[in-house]
Amino acid sequence: MKLTIKEVAELFGVTQVTDESPLHQVEFDSRKITAGDLFVPLAGARDGHEFIEAAVANGAVATFWSQDPALVPAGVTVIPVTDPLAAMQQLAVYYKEKIAPKTIAITGSNGKTTTKDLTAAVLAQKFVTYKTQGNYNNNIGMPYTMLHMPEDCQMLVLEMGMDHAGELTELSEMGRPDAAAITIIGEAHIENLGSRAGIAQAKMEIVTGLKANGLLLLPADEPLLTPLVAGLTQQVRTFGIADGDITATVTGESKERTTFEVAGVPFEIPVIGAYNVKNALIAYGIGQAFGLTTAEIRQGLATVTLTKNRTQWLTATNGAQVLSDVYNANPTAMALVLDTFGKLESNGGRKLAVLADMLELGPDSRKMHAAMAEHIGASYDVIFLYGSEMTALFHALTEMDADLMVYHFDKPNKAALIQMIQAELQPQDSIVLKGSNGMGLAEVVAALVDQK
């Protein structure tokens, strides 16, 4: 890390610190502290200040501090601040300006993480590239990402999440992107934002910090965004399937990959689903904007490694194929996954689905859950539903198809759900799991593939 203790102290007006030792890293979890780190005592279920002794024992050499300095143990440099989180954010902005990478911001109701992965894979063909790790996409995770980029970072790809208006304004101003993209406007967090129009407005906050000569990539098939880009001085490009400034034609779909063409040139991504082609077009457009060749873009897209639990194929202990897409869910995302999985070749076995509640959908939640029946139809043999909101889909499915096997479990009955799936799933079957992260379907996946 290209920072010294004295440099950080001076950033916060502390002039009496003379230690010019280099900092190794910045951490807010005392368990991750190693020798030479700066500790950030954030407020959480417990106040981070309570863990200062553990941080020092693990090697912390400096700490932000907003409480009585007398409470800090000896052997660590104290940097007084009013708010440790705000201080970490300020330090992240300073560090990013010092390293000066080109920055790409990715947001959207679906596909943020996949698009981040695709974009980083493309840019890495030519530049030293660092991306948001896991789901570190909020006002804590994003500055943490910025502080963890390598000293020689040339391209920084930041995933920006939100569930309330104003959050993306904060993140965009912190990240100051050179390019930004909105993947799609769906229904995620509609309970907080009121409507898809409200979601569109909130997503457009990503331009708040977008540089004046920056690039904004938008889906061509989203009319809600059209009036919101009027008057922007930045370059705006659209993407889509057969529509937009950057267009693609899908040429093939299988369990392992999706193929498509852009301007007659063939591409492939090792990801299931034609809907992911739109995400790949964002990576394509950003690669173009930063001077990558078509061959470099093709190589990056073809060799991407996706973040865990985003459309991830696994094998159950009995040999059945498991498609895990359990990190999050909303109606648009669940419908796309059900449609795509339903079209795959069955290889002689049955198709099963495990669907859990989609959270934060507001007063129309039951209606949105019931609408998933249209995306199941004759393609599926057994459906497992989990959670109170899925009661609406249970009734819709049982009324629609008396031959379809449908099971419903309330949230406290996860063990019974797992037991029933394990009893029903046969070696030649394939099964897809989709639900909001708060429903904990990752535990079901782990049980099926026997991950301890």
ZISULKA-V329730 format. One record per pair of residues at least 6 apart in sequence whose ideal C-beta (glycine too) atoms are under 8 Angstrom apart, sorted by the first residue. I is the first residue (numbers start at 1). GAP is how many residues later the second one is. Records with the same first field share a line. If there is no record, write none. Layout:
I=GAP, GAP
This chain:
1=21, 22, 23, 24, 25, 146, 150
2=20, 93, 96, 97, 149
3=19, 20, 92, 95
4=15, 16, 17, 18, 19
5=12, 14, 15, 16, 18, 33, 56, 57, 72
6=11, 12, 13, 14
7=13
8=15, 30, 54, 71, 83
9=6, 8, 53, 68, 70
10=7
11=79, 80, 83
12=67, 68, 69, 75, 78
14=65, 66
17=60, 62
19=42, 58
21=15, 40
22=14
23=13, 14, 15, 38, 39
24=10, 11, 12, 13
25=9, 11, 12, 13, 122, 123
26=11, 12, 14, 62, 65, 118, 121, 122
27=6, 10, 11, 12, 13, 28
28=11, 12, 13, 14, 20, 56, 60, 112, 116
30=9, 18, 21, 22, 24, 25, 28, 30
31=23, 27
33=6, 21, 22, 25, 26, 27
34=24, 25
35=24, 26
36=23, 25
37=18, 21, 22, 23, 24
38=22, 23, 24, 25, 26
39=9, 12, 13, 16, 17, 21, 23, 24, 25, 37
40=8, 23, 24, 44, 45, 47, 48
41=6, 7, 8, 9, 10, 11, 14, 22, 23, 24, 25, 43
42=6, 42, 43, 46, 98
43=41, 42
48=36
49=16, 17, 18, 22
52=8, 11, 19, 20, 21, 24
53=20
55=8, 21
56=7, 17, 19, 20
60=16
61=15, 16
62=14, 15, 16, 17
63=9, 13, 14, 15, 16
64=15, 17, 20, 23, 24
65=7, 13, 14, 15, 16, 19
66=14, 15, 16, 17, 18
69=9, 11
72=6
79=8
81=6
85=54, 55
88=52, 55, 56, 59
89=50, 54, 85
91=52, 56
92=50, 51, 52, 54, 55, 82
93=50, 53, 81, 83
95=51, 52, 54
96=7, 50, 53, 60, 79, 80
99=50, 52, 54
101=29, 48, 52, 53, 54, 55
102=25, 52, 53, 54, 76, 77, 188
103=52, 53, 54, 55, 72, 73, 74, 75, 76
104=15, 19, 51, 52, 53, 54, 73, 74, 75, 76, 77, 182
105=53, 55, 66, 67, 70, 72, 74, 75, 76, 101, 104, 105
106=6, 9, 10, 13, 51, 52, 53, 54, 74, 75, 77, 176
107=52, 53, 54, 55, 61, 73, 74, 75, 76, 96, 99
108=7, 73, 74, 75, 76, 77, 78, 95
109=74, 75, 76, 77, 78, 79, 90, 94, 221, 223, 224
110=73, 74, 76, 78, 220, 222, 223, 226
111=72, 73, 164, 165, 167, 168, 222
112=25, 47, 48, 49, 71
113=22, 46, 193, 194, 197, 214
114=157, 162, 165, 192, 193, 196, 197
115=66, 68, 164, 167, 168
116=15, 16, 41, 42, 43, 191
117=14, 187, 188, 189, 190, 193
118=151, 161, 162, 164, 165, 182, 183, 186
119=12, 38, 62, 163, 164, 167, 168
120=9, 10, 11, 35, 37
121=162, 179, 180, 182, 183, 184
122=161, 162, 164, 165, 170, 174, 175, 178, 179
123=6, 32, 34, 163, 164, 167, 169, 177
124=31, 176
125=162, 167, 171, 172, 174, 175
126=164, 165, 166, 170
127=27, 28, 163
128=22, 24, 25, 26, 27
129=24, 25, 26, 27, 28
130=15, 18, 19, 20, 23, 25, 26, 27
131=14, 25, 26, 27, 28
132=9, 10, 13, 25, 26, 27
133=12, 15
134=7, 173
135=6, 24, 26, 172, 192
136=6, 8, 9, 23
137=21, 22, 23, 24
138=23, 29, 33
139=28, 31, 32, 35
142=16, 17, 18, 29, 32, 33
143=31
145=11, 13
146=10, 12, 28, 29
149=7
155=135
158=13, 17, 19
160=8, 11, 12, 15, 46
161=6
162=6, 9, 27, 40, 41, 43
163=25, 26, 29, 197
164=25, 28, 29, 38
165=27, 28, 33, 36, 37, 40
166=36, 39
167=35, 38
168=34, 35, 37, 38, 40
169=36, 39, 40
171=35, 38
172=8, 33, 34, 35, 36, 37, 38
173=35, 36
174=35
175=34
176=33, 35
177=29, 32, 33, 34, 37
178=32, 33, 36, 37
179=31, 35, 36, 37, 38, 107, 110, 111
180=26, 27, 30, 34, 35, 36, 37
181=35, 36, 37, 101, 104, 105
182=21, 22, 24, 34, 35, 36, 37, 43
183=36, 95, 96, 99
184=35, 38, 94, 148
185=11, 14, 15, 18, 34, 37, 39, 40
186=10, 13, 144, 145, 146, 147
187=9, 12, 143, 144, 145, 174, 181
188=11, 140, 142, 145, 172
189=10, 171
190=6, 8, 9, 140, 170, 171, 172, 174
191=169, 170, 171, 174
192=168
193=6, 9
194=168
196=28
197=27
200=22, 24, 25, 28
201=27
204=21, 24, 25
206=10
207=9, 25, 27
210=6, 24
211=23
212=21, 22
213=21, 22
214=20, 21
215=19, 20, 21, 22, 70, 71, 74
216=13, 16, 18, 19, 20, 21
217=19, 20, 21, 22, 29, 65, 68, 69
218=7, 11, 18, 19, 20, 21
219=6, 19, 20, 21, 25, 59
220=18, 19, 20, 23, 24, 25, 27
221=19, 22, 23
229=7
237=7, 8, 9, 48
238=6, 7, 8
239=6, 7, 8, 39, 42, 43, 45, 46
240=6, 7, 8, 38, 41
241=6, 7, 8, 9, 33, 36, 37
242=6, 7
244=37
245=40
246=16, 35, 38, 39
247=15, 34
248=12, 13, 14, 19, 29, 30, 32, 33
249=11, 12
250=8, 9, 10, 24, 27
251=8, 9, 10, 15
252=6, 7
253=6, 19, 20, 21, 87, 90, 91
254=18, 90, 91
255=17, 58, 66, 89, 90
256=14, 16, 57
257=11, 12, 13, 14, 15
258=10, 11, 13, 14, 15, 16, 18, 19
259=7, 8, 9
260=6, 7, 8, 14, 17, 20
261=6
262=19, 22
265=29, 33
266=32
267=13, 17, 30, 31, 34, 35
268=33, 34
269=7, 8, 11, 32, 33, 35
270=32, 33, 34
271=33, 35, 40
272=39, 41, 51, 68, 69, 72
273=38, 63, 64, 67
274=66
275=61, 65
276=35
280=21
283=14, 17, 18
284=13, 17
287=9, 10, 13
288=9
292=8
306=6
309=15, 16, 17, 18, 133, 136
310=15, 17
311=12, 13, 14, 26
312=11, 12, 13
313=8, 9, 10, 11
314=7, 8, 9, 10, 131, 134, 135
315=6, 7, 134
316=6, 109, 115, 132, 133
317=131, 132, 133
318=107, 108, 109
319=108, 109
320=29, 105, 106, 107, 108, 109, 110, 111, 128
321=108, 109, 110
322=108, 109, 110, 111, 123, 126, 127
323=14, 18, 107, 108, 109, 110
324=109, 118, 121
325=8, 12, 107, 108, 109
326=30, 107, 108, 109, 111, 115, 116, 118, 119
327=110, 115
328=108, 109
329=27, 29, 105, 106, 107
330=28, 31, 106
331=27, 30, 37, 38, 40, 41
333=101
334=21, 24, 38, 41, 100
335=36, 37, 39, 40
337=95, 97
338=15, 34, 37, 38, 94, 96
339=36
341=10, 12, 38, 89, 91
342=9, 33, 34, 35, 37, 38
343=36
344=7, 86
346=84
347=81, 83
348=80
349=77, 78, 79, 80, 81
350=31, 32, 76, 78, 79, 80
351=28, 29, 30, 31, 78, 79, 80, 81
352=28, 29, 30, 31, 32, 69, 72, 73, 77, 78, 79, 80
353=23, 27, 29, 30, 31, 78, 79, 80, 81
354=30, 32, 63, 67, 77, 78, 79, 80, 81, 87, 90
355=17, 28, 29, 30, 31, 35, 38, 78, 79, 80
356=29, 30, 31, 34, 77, 78, 79, 80, 83, 84, 85
357=12, 29, 30, 31, 32, 33, 54, 78, 79, 82
358=7, 10, 11, 31, 77, 78
359=30, 77, 79, 80
360=76
361=7, 8, 28
365=24
366=23, 25, 26
367=25
369=20, 21, 23, 24
370=22, 23, 25, 26
371=25
372=21, 24
373=20, 23, 24, 27
376=7, 21, 28
377=24
378=23
380=24
381=23, 24
382=22, 23, 24, 25, 42
383=14, 21, 22, 23, 24
384=23, 24, 25, 33, 36, 37
385=6, 8, 9, 21, 22, 23, 24
386=22, 23, 25, 28, 31, 49, 53, 55
387=23, 24, 48, 52
388=22, 23
390=18
391=17
394=12, 14
397=7, 9
398=6, 8
407=10, 13
409=7, 8, 11
411=28
414=26, 29, 30
417=27
418=25, 26, 29, 30
421=10, 23, 27
422=25, 26
425=6, 23
431=17
433=8, 11, 12
434=7
435=6
445=6
446=6
